[in-house]
Amino acid sequence: MATELVTLVKYLMPTEAYILKGRLEAEGIPAAVFNENFSTIYPFAAQLTGGVQLKVRAEDLERAKEILEQGPYLSEDSTDPE
């Protein structure tokens, strides 16, 4: 059975996504970073593709939001958890 991944938060740069990915994984929540290559090669066009996306399993979404709400946010470029 395939596990559905949902976007938790979006960033302009992959560095921020990877830092928070590590935090989620430290809390036992698997996470994945999407669209990182495009934003690294074309950083000024990252917003056109929806930015770098940090995704988690649908069943982990609420817990992941709670962890991210504890802050701190890494920059003002990040969006609040959806």
C-alpha positions in Angstrom: 0.0 0.0 0.0 1.4 3.4 -1.0 1.9 6.0 1.6 0.5 9.4 0.7 3.0 12.3 1.2 1.6 15.8 1.9 3.4 19.1 1.8 4.1 20.4 5.3 5.9 23.6 4.4 7.6 25.3 1.4 10.9 27.2 1.3 12.9 29.1 -1.3 16.2 27.3 -0.5 16.8 23.6 0.3 19.0 24.3 3.3 16.1 25.3 5.4 14.1 22.3 4.4 16.9 19.9 5.3 17.4 21.5 8.7 13.8 21.0 9.6 13.8 17.5 8.0 16.4 16.6 10.5 14.4 18.0 13.3 11.3 16.0 12.3 13.3 12.8 11.9 14.8 13.3 15.3 11.2 13.3 16.6 10.6 10.0 14.7 8.7 11.5 11.7 10.1 10.5 8.3 10.3 13.5 6.0 11.3 14.1 2.4 12.5 17.2 0.5 11.2 17.8 -3.1 12.2 20.2 -5.9 15.6 20.9 -4.3 17.6 20.5 -7.6 15.7 23.0 -9.5 15.9 25.6 -6.8 19.7 25.0 -6.5 20.3 25.4 -10.2 17.8 28.2 -10.7 17.4 29.9 -7.3 15.6 32.9 -8.7 13.0 30.7 -10.4 12.3 28.5 -7.3 9.0 30.2 -6.6 7.7 29.4 -10.1 7.7 25.7 -9.3 6.3 26.0 -5.8 9.7 26.2 -4.0 11.4 23.5 -2.1 8.8 21.3 -0.4 9.2 19.5 2.9 6.7 16.5 2.8 5.6 14.1 5.5 3.2 11.1 5.6 -0.4 12.2 5.8 -0.8 10.4 9.1 2.1 12.4 10.6 0.9 15.8 9.4 -0.7 17.1 12.6 2.2 16.0 14.8 4.7 17.5 12.3 2.8 20.8 12.4 2.9 20.8 16.2 6.7 20.3 16.2 7.3 23.1 13.7 5.0 25.5 15.6 7.4 25.2 18.6 9.7 27.2 16.3 11.9 29.0 15.8 11.3 29.7 12.1 14.5 29.8 10.2 13.6 32.8 8.0 10.7 35.0 6.8 10.9 33.1 3.5 9.3 30.1 5.0 5.6 29.8 5.0 3.6 28.9 8.1 2.6 25.2 8.3 -0.4 24.6 6.1 
